[in-house]
Every structure is written in structure tokens, then in C-alpha cells.
Amino acid sequence: MVEGLPASGVPAAEVLAEVRRLRAADRPTHGGQLFAYVYDPAVPGLDELAHSAYALSAQVNGLDPTAFPSLLAMENALVGAAASVLGGGPGSSAPEVVGSVTGGGTESLMLAVKTARDARADVGAPRLVVPVTAHAAFAKAAHYLGVALDLVPVSPKTLRPDPADVAAAIGSSTVLVACSAPSYAHGVVDPVAAIAEIAAAAGVRCHVDACFGGWTLPYLRRLGVEVPPFDFSVPGVTSISVDLHKYAYTPKGVSVLLHRDAGLRRAQYFAFAEWPGYTMVNPVISSTRSGGPIAGAFATLRHIGDAGYLELARTTLAAVRGLAEEVAGVDGLRLLAEPEATVVCFTSEDPALDLFVLVDELTVRGWHTQPQMAYGDLPSSVHLTVTAAVAPRVADFGVDLRAAVVAARAAGPVRLPAELLALAGALTPEQLTPELVAGMAAGLGVGGAGGSAGDSAAAEDGAVSSAPLPERTAMINTLLNAAPVRLRERLLVEFLSLLQRPSY
């Protein structure tokens, strides 16, 4: 276990060595073998540049731009860059686009919902309309902000919503309609133009969640890829979010929320003067914000430049097409959609080829993919977020994928114990006691022995001491896939709670 506060200070070199040892257990952030969470352009020297810029502004506080004008200048530059990439700015059909830098896509989406809600003070019970494939951050925003969520189904064939279904979901209390460009799970672009037109006709704002693809789709279009209209060139689009820490390849913690004009953004701000301290005014959720991520992002965009991003998109496109060919060439696997952006998503059509076992077999071969549970008519699948760093490894992945398929077929599908399967089908979230969850976790290899004295004491009370998940997680994923959605959510909350224990 790791001690946070030693009795005496530890020398800097030893502390850094400890951090390196801890990092050794993490998934690899470079090398093109991690298909989720991090984005690697494989640009020599970029990490060092971004880290240096980050360090120069790490102590700068974004709370007050008048005290730190450097941060204001860099934020405005990032917003201007995002606006120009996404069809806004001087000379465009949306010349008055404004925006704010946030800490990530979830914050950008929450602020988009908050802004739309607060702009409609006449609506007592506001509602948000999104496709079921919209990012889960919309559900989080609705939960935090007291907005009802109206989910629109998607076609199991196209993975897109029917605009007519979106129109039917809009009512007098709808404050925002949102769509994706592209959806995270499957990488397909929603019919943005049709949805935005419907929203505009109803007098409702339309937000495009381009957190995932907003920085790549415009470059892919320049490379000849048929990208449907989705940005500010679409008249009814009122706001767009784009994460720079994804395909702009900046350090983590930088997203941009754009509005078509300043009037649409006004309700995003929070100001409060009714107390004896300083008047608080914030454009985003956080008050104090480190300037480090923003400076790192500024340095990254300046260093790569427009031409550099075009070449990175070209490299990524080749990797996407190569991976899709490798997957399509394996008997029993099927692409859920022909790749439109930077995602390859596939499923298994062979009952003898368990998708979750396949994920484990890829993991032990060094490939870290993202399993996705079944939902309604949509089957369980494997998600690959593809970055430029993957391009040199496509052939290697193909070899290992075929070997993993052979091994997965030999191992056979996961068979949950009958009593566990019965529990998953019969339990309600309210029936999950700490003892029951601890027993299930122990049986699945979540947590385990080897903790501190505090962990041991907790274990005597029926809890499980914190420890990493097992390398093979097919049984866990199979259980989660079998559980009803609300039970799955509660199980994951309880499992995570078991892992997040203080170390003393």
C-alpha cells in the first residue's frame, strides 16, 4: 500500500521513483496498443514541449483573468482555433461564435445543458432530448441539474436516430436537443442537419456533442472523406463541444464549449455578490483552475499547426481502415458500422466466440480494448479508439487478433455459476447489501488480500480490501452484461467503492 503522509519528508528523487513504480502498473499511454482513454499522436518531442509549457503555468489560477492575463490570452486563442475548425469565426456563416475552455467533455456537456436550462426560466420542469447513443455525460448533466432526460431510440442497423422520432420527443418543456458527431460507442455521425432544423422549428436549442470527433471530422473531410454537415455551417446548431485533449492531442483536462453568439452563452455564467468576500464570477463549473493544462494545450496547437493536424488525420484514417480490414477478415466477427471517423467497433456473431473472452485474450497479448455491454437491440461490442500512433501497429494487431480468436474459441464462452446468474436476474439495486456485494466481488476477483492493517480490519467487517482488478475480466463483464441496467449501475458503484479505500 502507498503511504500519503510520512512522518518525515522523503527526498525528491525517491518520491519520483515511487511515482514511476506506481505508473508501471498502468496501461501504456504510448505505443499504439491502448484503444481508449488516452490519445497518442506519436509526434517526437511533443510530450516534452507540453510538459514544459504545463509547468510554466501550473501555478497560474484561472479564477481571475485580470490577475493572469496570460491565461486569458491562451484561452481565447484556443477558443478561436476551435471555432475556426468548426465552421465559425470571421468569414463564416457564424462569425460571432464565442466559447469557454473547460476541464473536459463532461463539463462542456453539463454547461451546455445548464445554459439551455437557465435561458428558459419560463419552463418549470425542463427536459433534454438525446438519442440513446448520446454520451452518458448528458445523463449525468440531467441528474445533477434536475433536467428530465428523454431518450430517442436508434436503428440497430444505422445506429442513428430517426429525425421523426426526435421531433416526436420534443415538447413544450424541452430546453435542449442534442446529437453526436460522432457517437462515442460506435463512431457514427447523427443526422445533425435534420435534427437541428427540427429543433429550430420548435424554438429549441440544438447542441452538437463533437467532443470525440470535432477535431478530426473537419480534417477527414479535407482528405476526401464524406462527412455530413454537423458544425456551425448548419443553421440550427446553437452550441458545439470539442475536446482538445482527444484528437488535438493536448494534455488531459482541456475541452472547449462554443456558442453561436454571446447572447446564447450568457446564461452559462455564474455570478454572486451577496456575501462579504470578492464577487464571484465564473464562466465554467470550477472556480480555481490550474493554467497548466491550458498552457500545454496552447503549446501543442502552436507546435502541430493546421498542416500537422491534417497529416495526423491522414495517418489515423489509414490506421482505421487497416484495423477495419483486419476485423472484417476474421470469421465470426462483424463491424457494427463502417468506420466514419476514428472508431472501429465490432461484435461477435459466433456463439462459440465469446466477445469478453476475446477482450481478455487481446489484453494478455498487450492490446487494451474497451468492451461495451449489450443495450436493447444493440449487441455487446468491442470499441477501438484509433489514434495516429496505431498506424505502424495495424499488422501486428491483425496477427494477435487472429491468435486471440483461436484462443477464445478454445477457451469457450464464459459460464456464470447458476446461483450468480440467478442473483443477477432476481436482485433489485435496493437489495444489494455490503456483505452480498463483498461476497460477489471476492468471487469475481475484485479486491483481495494484501492490503494494510486498515484494510484487514475492514475485511473483518465484511468488506474487501482494495486491490487492482484481475487481468482477465470476462466473468465480470458477463455478469454486468446479464444484469438489468439499474442493477449493473449499482454493482459498478459498489465495486468501485470497494477499490477506493484509504491507505494508511
Secondary structure, 3 states (H helix, E strand, C coil): CCCCCCCCCCCHHHHHHHHHHHHCCCCCCCCCCECCCCCCCCCCCHHHHHHHHHHHHCCCECCCCCCCHHHHHHHHHHHHHHHHHCCCCCCCCCCCCEEEEECCHHHHHHHHHHHHHHCCCCCCCCEEEEECCCCHHHHHHHHHHCCEEEEECECCCCCCECHHHHHHHCCCCEEEEEEECCCCCCCCCCCHHHHHHHHHHCCCEEEEECCCCCCCHHHHHHCCCCCCCCCCCCCCCCEEEEECCCCCCCCCCCEEEEECCHHHHHHHCEEECCCCCCCEEECCCCCCCECHHHHHHHHHHHHHHHHHHHHHHHHHHHHHHHHHHHHHCCCCEEECCCCCCCEEEEEECCCCCCHHHHHHHHHHCCCECEEECCECCECCEEEEECCHHHHHHHHHHHHHHHHHHHHHHHHCCCCCCHHHHHHHHHCCHHHCCHHHHHHHHHHHCCCCCCCCHHHHHHHHCCCCCCCCCCCCCHHHHHHHHHCCHHHHHHHHHHHHHHHCCCCC
